[in-house]
């Protein structure tokens, strides 16, 4: 038996903030392995996972995919839950919650509104979105702390009061922190960011959600998810040369497109999996958000075990080894769709511009760009982000840069580097990678999201100037990185970004083309090779984590009534029991409408905690079909054209309800629940589209809006911006029962179309109560 004194020492070390200590496997009983270093009394419960899996397997009487094992293993009631892939709604019990600072503000404001004293599951806040890239890491971090002091103080004190761990600004990007500390094989984690699936690289089901979903889990309420289909991606062969894990997901994005994974988990399997590092698997899972997937996952293997060991979690790996049969798919399991990719034949890819699913081999992009009229000269190359900022990524980029330096070359393009975490930053500084990347012309930015989410104070071009950038990021929607709609952004691997930045042009193919050194001699870059993990231990860098106190009841959370950054929430109005009659159409959207179009990021991030202020960006990026312009709609009451938010506010002031008409995959992109909060706040009631992205549809339901789809997509053409709409049948609103929409044209004629929905019983109650949060309060009042 282990002496109590030794256990006390470890507990004291963990609680005191010593980051590198962990309890060795010999000190752990089978069921007493901590979920993380930071929560020593919260244990991994593989026994419960195993029990639930066995119940469900017996019921379904068939082999299970890995996705099914983990999802069904977290069912609230595995014996009675109805299970049908793509049809039924599951009630789940996730293990933990993670929130980035931009979305955590609204999530914590909603949690405060719930009246609950403390979160029911381990939860964390990560300060990564509010740091603007400008001058370099240290300067930008100091500036961000000053500008965002009020928000950081709110998040810090709210975390302390309600039992939420707080990662300070400079800690790193939420998904890299999760991979290093919180994800593990078999975990179910939900995060208020669409790239939460990054944790699938460690064999977890990690799902991006809106803040209201996070509040459900933090409140101890079963979380609802439509039972996902499972798309299998079988990997054969082996990665080599210039081909990287990023190329796998770039290829898959080209196959499935931005909506091909909607409603499904992408499950990678096959012999090729073992040729990919753990962080490489995370890269692939991360960018699964770009194909609309619920999440993505890899089976537990030796590469994950190696990563767990190197990040101080050998005890978790040892436990995972014991339960491995539940952390891999069953033999003979069936997928809803199967894609096969031979890694040995896969070529380096680059996707874009303006959409992450426009896939091209790097060897073709120069010719395609010239044909399409895209600028071939590269103004800026940017590596890092939550998708590609691992030690291996930085090492491969440094290997390319080192070759250029040996021949006297530096980058022709501007070049920036974003470390994924303080641990990565400190380790690449120690091991010399950062110096090599700076020597080749790079600027090391703060450990934060930065340009990837539009936090970029770009000075080298004017807005409206046509130009090209290449990044190792995940998204490249119009204006996303720098708010310039003429920036042609391309997504590729960090090593290809580095090579193209050295050459300065899209016409360079590092596999075949030559560069000219400072001595006038031609040379060819060799394919980069780098260690997937450091030979020494990771350098943890500065300690940037704030433990929540054991008792936070005395903690004060300050929200000034005059603040321009934070605003306490008022409940939304309840449904009045009547049909929605004679609604005006705020805007009929033409084409792609992402959450960036509905609620822009960049400079608007500073208002993420103030619903009224951020509502001034409502749909300002969406294209109005009536005039082909952004942020210009007809006010049906005055007949004057004006900004979308102003028109919505006018309708609200006049007591007029309104609707939005959208196109395909409406609301794709970020998990941004502000894109649902804003229309609700400004008087919107219904969003009617050809189809929705998963997270956005759920977010709309959570806020008491009606997301509806055309039973016949061609009916999109029957509605004109000057029409009035009535939704009838709400008194008999029921799961699976379509609703009628009466279209009233200005000439007095009418026509009726049918609208579908995906509401279940509890979601209909959200609508009737005015929001999911209102419904939660009603249930609390009844129970008390």
HELIX and SHEET records of a PDB file:
HELIX    1   1 UNK A    4  UNK A   15  1                                  12    
HELIX    2   2 UNK A   25  UNK A   27  5                                   3    
HELIX    3   3 UNK A   46  UNK A   60  1                                  15    
HELIX    4   4 UNK A   66  UNK A   72  1                                   7    
HELIX    5   5 UNK A  101  UNK A  114  1                                  14    
HELIX    6   6 UNK A  137  UNK A  147  1                                  11    
HELIX    7   7 UNK A  149  UNK A  162  1                                  14    
HELIX    8   8 UNK A  174  UNK A  181  1                                   8    
HELIX    9   9 UNK A  194  UNK A  202  5                                   9    
HELIX   10  10 UNK A  211  UNK A  218  1                                   8    
HELIX   11  11 UNK A  245  UNK A  256  1                                  12    
HELIX   12  12 UNK A  271  UNK A  275  5                                   5    
HELIX   13  13 UNK A  278  UNK A  286  1                                   9    
HELIX   14  14 UNK A  287  UNK A  291  5                                   5    
HELIX   15  15 UNK A  302  UNK A  310  1                                   9    
HELIX   16  16 UNK A  314  UNK A  322  1                                   9    
HELIX   17  17 UNK A  324  UNK A  326  5                                   3    
HELIX   18  18 UNK A  362  UNK A  372  1                                  11    
HELIX   19  19 UNK A  391  UNK A  406  1                                  16    
HELIX   20  20 UNK A  422  UNK A  430  1                                   9    
HELIX   21  21 UNK A  433  UNK A  439  1                                   7    
HELIX   22  22 UNK A  450  UNK A  453  5                                   4    
HELIX   23  23 UNK A  494  UNK A  503  1                                  10    
HELIX   24  24 UNK A  595  UNK A  598  1                                   4    
HELIX   25  25 UNK A  602  UNK A  607  5                                   6    
HELIX   26  26 UNK A  611  UNK A  614  1                                   4    
HELIX   27  27 UNK A  615  UNK A  617  5                                   3    
HELIX   28  28 UNK A  644  UNK A  653  1                                  10    
HELIX   29  29 UNK A  674  UNK A  681  1                                   8    
HELIX   30  30 UNK A  694  UNK A  702  1                                   9    
HELIX   31  31 UNK A  713  UNK A  718  5                                   6    
HELIX   32  32 UNK A  730  UNK A  732  5                                   3    
HELIX   33  33 UNK A  761  UNK A  769  1                                   9    
HELIX   34  34 UNK A  772  UNK A  783  1                                  12    
SHEET    1   A 2 UNK A  89  UNK A  92  0                                        
SHEET    2   A 2 UNK A 223  UNK A 226 -1                                        
SHEET    1   B 6 UNK A 205  UNK A 208  0                                        
SHEET    2   B 6 UNK A 188  UNK A 191  1                                        
SHEET    3   B 6 UNK A  96  UNK A 100  1                                        
SHEET    4   B 6 UNK A 122  UNK A 126  1                                        
SHEET    5   B 6 UNK A 165  UNK A 167  1                                        
SHEET    6   B 6 UNK A 545  UNK A 546 -1                                        
SHEET    1   C 4 UNK A 295  UNK A 298  0                                        
SHEET    2   C 4 UNK A 264  UNK A 269  1                                        
SHEET    3   C 4 UNK A 229  UNK A 236  1                                        
SHEET    4   C 4 UNK A 337  UNK A 342  1                                        
SHEET    1   D 7 UNK A 359  UNK A 361  0                                        
SHEET    2   D 7 UNK A 349  UNK A 352 -1                                        
SHEET    3   D 7 UNK A 487  UNK A 491 -1                                        
SHEET    4   D 7 UNK A 467  UNK A 471  1                                        
SHEET    5   D 7 UNK A 378  UNK A 384  1                                        
SHEET    6   D 7 UNK A 414  UNK A 418  1                                        
SHEET    7   D 7 UNK A 442  UNK A 445  1                                        
SHEET    1   E 2 UNK A 515  UNK A 516  0                                        
SHEET    2   E 2 UNK A 522  UNK A 523 -1                                        
SHEET    1   F 8 UNK A 580  UNK A 588  0                                        
SHEET    2   F 8 UNK A 658  UNK A 661  1                                        
SHEET    3   F 8 UNK A 684  UNK A 689  1                                        
SHEET    4   F 8 UNK A 706  UNK A 710  1                                        
SHEET    5   F 8 UNK A 750  UNK A 756 -1                                        
SHEET    6   F 8 UNK A 739  UNK A 744 -1                                        
SHEET    7   F 8 UNK A 724  UNK A 728 -1                                        
SHEET    8   F 8 UNK A 580  UNK A 588 -1                                        
SHEET    1   G 2 UNK A 623  UNK A 624  0                                        
SHEET    2   G 2 UNK A 629  UNK A 630 -1                                        
SHEET    1   H 2 UNK A 633  UNK A 634  0                                        
SHEET    2   H 2 UNK A 641  UNK A 642 -1                                        
END                                                                             
